[in-house]
Amino acid sequence: EACFSGSELVGWLVKNKGKTQDEAVDIGRQLLAGRYMCAAVSHTSTFKARSSDYWRLIEDESARALNAQYTCKALPASAEALAHVQEFLVKNLFEEFLTENGGALDYK
């Protein structure tokens, strides 16, 4: 898989993006905090510029869960908001079959 060490990421950011060592480490921490990358071997939760810690981008995961995050800034909707959307869709879908109180379906 496409893994890289903490020192490789920091070195690349310094060399190719003109960042300082501290800025590059901070970017690594932000990527980890934003769940854009994860630990490839250990379950460390702190990014450091070490050659012994390996990381990989979430998008490079070969077997990701269906609910794994993508590199997107959109915030997930709350369960309550999703429930309201689902209720609206179901009521519209079954409108002609719903009983008056909306609690049951009557296919007549």
N, C-alpha and C positions, 0 to 999 in steps of 0.2 A: 504494500500500500504506500501511498504518497505521504511519508512521514518526514519530519524535519526536527532538528534539535532546537532548543531555545537559543543557543548561541548562533546557529545558522540563520534563524529568523532575524535576530538582532543585527548580525553582520550584514545580511542582505539589505535591511532597512537603512543601515548606516551607509553602505556602499552605493546602493541604487536609488535611494529616496532622499539622501542628504540629511538624515535624522542623526541626532546625537545619540550616544549610548543610552542615556536616561530616557529620551523620547521614544527610542525603539523598544525599550523594556516596558514603558507605559503603554505603547500600542499593543504589545503582546498581552499585557494584563487586560486591556480593553477588549481584545478579541476573545479572550477566555471568559471574561465577565459577560460579554454579549452572546456567549455560546456560539461563536463563529468557528471555534476550534475546541478540541478536547485532547486530553492526555491519550497518547497512543499506547503506552505500556502500563505505567503506574496510574494511580488514581489521585495524583497530586492536584491540588486546587489553587496553587499559586504559581504564576509564571515567573521564571527566573532565566537569565541568560546563561544557562548551563548546557554543556554538551551531553550531559547524562539524562536530561529530560527530553522525551520525544513527544511531538504534537502532530495532529493532523486536522485539516479543515473538515468541518461537519459535512460539507458537500462532497467530500471525497470518501465518505464512509461507504463501504461496499454493501453492508447489510444494516441499513438504518431502519429504525422503527417507523411505522406509518405516521406517528405524531412527532417525529424529529423535526427540529427547526431548520429553516432555510435562512440564508443570509438576507433577511428582509427586516426593514425597520417597522413594519406594521405590527401593532400590538394585537394580541389575541383578544377576541371578544369574551366577555364574561359568560358564565353558564346561564345567568338570568337573561341576558340579552339574546343568547341563542335560543332559549326556551320561548321567548316572545316571538321570535321569527318563526320557529317551528309551529307554534300555536296558530299564528296567522296563516301560514301555508296550509296546514292541515284543515283549518276551518274553511278556507277557500276551496280546497280540493274536494271536501265532502259536504259542502254547503247544502246541497239539495237533499242530503240524507241525514243531516244532524237533527236530533230532536230539539225542541224549543230551548231547553236548558243547555244544550251543547254537550251534554254528558254521555250521549249514546248515539249510535247510528241506526237508522230505520230504513232499510232498503225497500220497503213497501211491497 
